[in-house]
């Protein structure tokens, strides 16, 4: 029965206000904000690798559709913009990560990233910010 219900929903057999129900594409602030709010602890990560601190933005890139911009600051320095890959709105997976010339991380001197501040601006103009201590975002 669950399978049949899923097929009916995905096929558009149900409607709201006479319009077929469509699966969310997660391409607007309204769609990605609840996910990013729930996963705020994972917005960025730091890893020591090959003699460097690597600051990852992979999580934000996966949910970038619906974001206008991502800014960050390391150790209280001036905020910088992290360049986001475009969304592929005409494709089945608009938030696929496929750019070869945009890396999902930045390199810093080993053990130099003590704190990271991140500010998101959603496509509706609303902002959200978080600050992370190194220990809270370290990965192996």
C-alpha positions in Angstrom: 0.0 0.0 0.0 2.9 2.4 0.8 4.4 1.7 -2.6 1.1 2.4 -4.3 0.7 5.7 -2.4 4.2 6.8 -3.4 3.6 6.0 -7.0 0.4 8.0 -7.0 2.0 11.0 -5.4 5.0 11.0 -7.7 2.8 10.5 -10.8 0.8 13.6 -10.0 -2.4 11.6 -9.3 -3.1 13.8 -6.3 -3.6 17.6 -6.5 -3.8 20.6 -4.3 -6.2 23.4 -5.4 -6.6 21.6 -8.7 -2.9 21.6 -9.5 -0.8 18.3 -9.5 1.5 17.8 -6.6 5.1 18.0 -7.7 8.2 16.7 -5.9 10.3 19.5 -4.4 13.4 20.4 -6.3 15.0 22.2 -3.4 15.7 25.3 -5.5 14.1 28.0 -3.4 14.8 29.5 0.0 11.4 28.1 1.3 12.6 24.6 0.3 16.2 24.7 1.5 15.9 26.9 4.6 14.4 24.1 6.8 17.1 21.7 5.8 19.9 24.2 6.4 18.5 25.3 9.7 18.3 21.7 10.8 21.9 20.9 9.6 23.5 24.2 10.7 26.3 22.2 12.6 27.4 20.8 9.2 27.6 23.9 7.1 31.4 23.8 7.0 34.1 21.4 8.1 37.9 21.5 8.7 40.3 18.7 8.0 44.0 18.5 8.4 45.4 17.0 5.2 48.7 17.0 3.3 50.2 19.6 5.7 47.2 22.0 5.4 44.0 23.0 7.0 41.2 22.4 4.4 37.9 24.3 4.9 35.1 22.4 3.2 31.8 24.0 2.0 30.5 20.8 0.5 27.3 20.7 2.6 26.3 24.2 1.5 27.1 23.4 -2.1 24.7 20.5 -2.0 21.9 22.9 -0.9 23.0 26.0 -2.8 19.9 26.3 -4.9 17.8 28.8 -2.9 20.9 30.6 -1.7 21.9 34.0 -3.1 25.4 33.9 -1.5 27.7 32.4 1.1 30.1 34.5 3.0 32.7 33.4 5.5 35.5 34.7 7.8 38.3 32.8 9.3 39.6 33.8 12.8 37.6 37.0 12.8 39.1 38.4 9.6 37.0 40.2 7.0 34.1 38.4 5.5 34.8 36.9 2.0 32.4 35.5 -0.5 32.6 31.8 -1.3 31.8 31.3 -5.0 28.9 28.9 -5.6 28.4 26.7 -8.5 25.3 27.6 -10.5 22.1 25.7 -10.2 21.1 23.6 -13.2 17.4 24.6 -13.3 16.7 22.9 -16.6 18.0 19.5 -15.4 16.5 16.7 -13.3 19.0 17.4 -10.5 19.4 21.2 -10.3 21.8 21.0 -7.3 24.2 18.4 -8.7 27.8 19.4 -8.1 29.7 19.1 -11.4 31.8 22.2 -11.9 35.5 21.2 -12.4 36.9 24.7 -12.0 35.2 25.4 -8.6 36.5 23.4 -5.7 34.3 22.7 -2.7 37.1 23.7 -0.3 39.8 26.3 0.5 43.3 25.6 1.8 44.9 27.3 4.8 48.1 26.9 6.7 48.1 23.8 9.0 46.4 24.4 12.3 45.7 28.0 11.4 41.8 27.8 11.3 40.6 28.4 14.8 37.2 29.8 14.1 34.9 30.1 11.1 32.0 32.5 10.8 29.5 31.8 8.0 26.6 33.9 6.7 24.1 32.6 4.2 21.9 34.9 2.2 18.8 33.1 0.9 17.2 34.0 -2.4 14.4 35.8 -0.5 16.9 38.2 1.1 16.8 36.5 4.6 20.2 35.9 6.2 21.4 33.3 8.7 24.8 33.2 10.5 26.7 30.7 12.5 30.2 30.7 14.2 32.2 27.5 14.6 35.1 26.7 16.8 37.7 24.5 15.2 37.0 21.5 17.5 33.3 21.6 16.6 33.9 21.2 12.8 37.0 19.0 12.7 36.7 15.8 10.6 39.3 13.0 10.1 
